[in-house]
Amino acid sequence: MSPGDEHETSGGYGGTGQTRTRYPQAPGDIYGGARRGGRSSSKSLVTVVGVVVLLIAAIAFANRGDGTTSSNSGSTNNGSKPDAASTAASGTKPVETKTGGIPSGFARTQQGAQSAAVNYSVALGSTGMFQKEIRHTLVNSLYTAGAASKLTAPMDQAYSADFLSKLGLDANGNAPTGSTFVSRVTPVGTTAQQYSDSSAKVAVWYVGLLGMAGQASTDPVTTSWKTWTFDLQWSDGDWKIATDSQKDGPAPVPGDDTAATSDEISKAIDEYGGFTYAR
């Protein structure tokens, strides 16, 4: 896999033009007190969005830049609005098998392509992407052979020891003792923008989590909303990623929730596992 963004000066709560976030009241919780002001949209979940886009996103995140993520300029939907039936969960079980812990063997149907895209976004938004061996396995498993061969080396350069250290990780992508590194993608919905028997274009709307949960952390776990678009090809009996891109939003208005402490976040990450997603 992965996760606030700047807020506009208009609107907001009480006409102030700003959102409100309640932080933990536990004394001495450095994690809870490490409040960020205006975290830019470039501090998003570091995920695979193509060689050039990935490198730009990785560098921007590490340097805490103020840019915005690029969006895909490819073809769009046919303009027709989906009906309720097409947006409701189908109830169809996505797959029966997994390869290396990753769902595989998706149906050669539009629903199968959407299920593949949403499960691939979860895998590519995970903490495994920050560890070289797991990252190579994910890329080689989920991308077409041609795409994987072009991505591996640039990714290794992007996930350098210096970059990882800025996230609080060691050179192998491991968190310090007593801390929990969080990188998750939680899909909200999908839509098939294009589909044929051999290719599909699927957009996944998701909320991402990214940060370090720990008493000494100054980079608390935060959320971001993104749309991840996958161009899929039918290859070797399954859907594979040929190219992919991301853009910000759509993001809902933040609630007035109390932020959890580092211990609560770490416990939740340990206790709540992920899903295999179906369309």
N, C-alpha and C positions, 0 to 999 in steps of 0.2 A: 501497500500500500501503500491522503491521504488522505487540514485543517485546518480574529474578527477582522473584519474589514472596515475601511473608513466609512463613516456615515455622512450622508448629504446634510447640508446646512439648513434645508427646509424640512418642514414636517417634524416628526419625532413626538416624544411624549410631552404633553402639556404645552405644546407650541414652542418649546425651547429649542427644537431642532437637534436635540441630542437624545440618544437612548440611555437607559439606566441599567446598571448591572450591580446586583448586591453581592458583595464578596464575603468570604467566611469571617466569622467573628472570633474564631479560635485564636487566642493570643499566641504569639511566637510562630505562627504558621507562615513561614517565608513564602511558601508556594502560593498561599492565598493572598498575601500582601503584595505579590509582584504584579501589580496592576499595569496593564499596557495601555497607552493612549494611542488610538488611531493606528492599529496594526494594519499595514497595507495589504492589498489584495495579492501582492506578490509573495506574501508569506503563506502561501497555500501548501496543501499537501503535495510533497514531492513525488510525482508519479510519472509514468512513461507517457510522453506526449509527442514522441518523435525526437530525432537527434537534436536538431537545432532548438526546438521549443524546450526540450528537457534541460539542455545546458543553460539556456537563459533563465529558466525557472529556478534551477538549482543555485545558480550564482546569485540571483536576486534574493532568494530566501536566505542564503547564508549571509549576505551583506545587509539584510534588512532594508532593501530598497523600497522605492515608492512607486514603482511602475505597476502596470496592470497586465494580467495574463492575456495572451493573444487568443483570438477566437478562430474557429475554422471558417475559411472562406469558400468551402466547397458548396455543392449543390444543396438546396433546401427541400423542405417538404413540398408536396404537390398543392398545398394551400387549403385542402379540405380539413375540417375539424373532425377529430375522432369522436365517435359516439360513446355512450356509457359502456357498452359491451366491450369495446376495444380497449378501454382503459382499466377495466376491472380485472382483478386477478383471475387467471384462467382455471387455477386449481389443478393444472396438469403437472405431474411430477417432472422436474427438468431432466434429471439423469439418474442412472442406476449405478454408475461407476465413478471412480476418482483415479487420477493419475498423479502420483506424488502428492497426494492430499488435495489436489485441485480437481473440482468437478470436470468431467470430460464425457464425450460421447453424446453431445447435444443433437437433437433432432434436426433434420434438414428441412426445417420449416421456419416461418417468420417468428413463431413463438420460441423455437429453438435458438434462433439467432439472438433474440432479446435476452433469453435466459443465459446464453453464453456471455454476452456483453456485460450483464450485471454481475455475474460471478467473476469475470476477469477483472472488473474494476475493483472488486473486493480484494482479490489476490495481489494486484499491482499496487494497491494502496496500503498494504500491510507492512509491518516492521521488517519482514523478510527482505524487502527491497534495499534495506540499508546494510545487508550482509551479503558479501560478494557471491559466495557459493549458492545461496538461496536465490539471489537475484538472477544469476545465470540460468538456473533451473526454470524460474518463472518465465523469463524472456524466451528461452528455447522451447518451452512448452506451449506458450500462449500466442506467440507470433509466428507468422510464416517464416520459412527458412531464410528467405531473402531479407526480410525485415530484421530478423534476429541477428543475422551476420553484420548488419550495418549498425545495430544499436549497442551491441555488447561493449566494444572498446570505448565509445564516447560515454557510456553510462559509468564505466569503471573510473574514468577521469572525473566525471561529475561527482560521484560519491567518493571523493578523495578523503584521506585521513584528516586533512585540514577542515574540509566541509563537515565531516562527521563530528569533529571536536566542537564545532560551533553549535551543534545540536546537543552537546553534552555526552556524546558517545565516544568510545574508544575507536582505534583504527579498524577493529573488526565489527563495528556496529553494535557493540554491547553497551548497555547502560551501566552507570556506576552502581556499586553495591548499595542496596537500600532504596534505589530509585527505579521507577518503571517508565520506560519509553513507550509512548502511545502514538500509533499511526494506524488509523482505521478509516475505511470508507463504508458508509451505511447508505445503500441505495434507497431512494424514495419512490422512484418510478422510471419506466423506460418508454421509448417510442421508436418504432421502426420508420425511419424517414425514407428509406428505399429498401426494396427486397426483390431478389430474383433467386433462381435455384442455385446459383453459384456465388452470389455476393449479397451483402446487406450493409446498410448504414443505420446504426442504432445509437441513439442518444440516451445516456443514463444521467438522471438528476440525482444528486447525492449530497449528503452532509458529511464532511470530513472532520476527523479529530486528529490533532497533532500537538505534541509537547512532551515535557518530562514531568512526571508526578514524583515528587520527592521533597523532603523537608529542606534540602539545600538548593532546590531548583529555582531559577529565576525566569524560566520559560514554561509557565503553566500550560496545561492542556486547554486548547481553545478550539472553536468550531469554525468552519467555513462552508459555504454552499457553492457548489459547482455543477456544471453540466459537462459530462465527458462523452465525446462522440467517437465511436469506433467504426472504421471501415473494415468489414469482415470478409474473408474469402473462405469458400469451402475447400479444404485441403486435407488430404490423408484421412478422410472419414470424419472430419470435425470442423467446426468453425475456428478460424485462426485470424489474428489481427494483422492487417496489412499496414494500416496507418491509424493514428488516433490523435485527438486534440482536445483541449479543454477551454472553457470560458467561465467567467464568474456568474453566479446566480442561477436561477432566481432565488433570492434570499428573503425569507419572511421577516417581519418585524420581531426583534428579540423580545422575549418575555422578561418579566421582572423576577427572574429566578435567583435564588441564593447560590452562588458558586460553591461547589463542593471543596472540601479540603483535599490535600494530597493523598492522605491515607484512604479517604473515601473513593477517590478516583482509582488508585492502585488496586483496591479491593474489588471495585466494579470490573476493572479490566481482567482481573484473574477469574472472577466468578461468572461473567457473562460471555459465553462463546458466540461465534458467528453462525451464520446460516448458509445453506445452499439455496440460492434464490431461483424461483420459477417466475415466468411471465404470468 
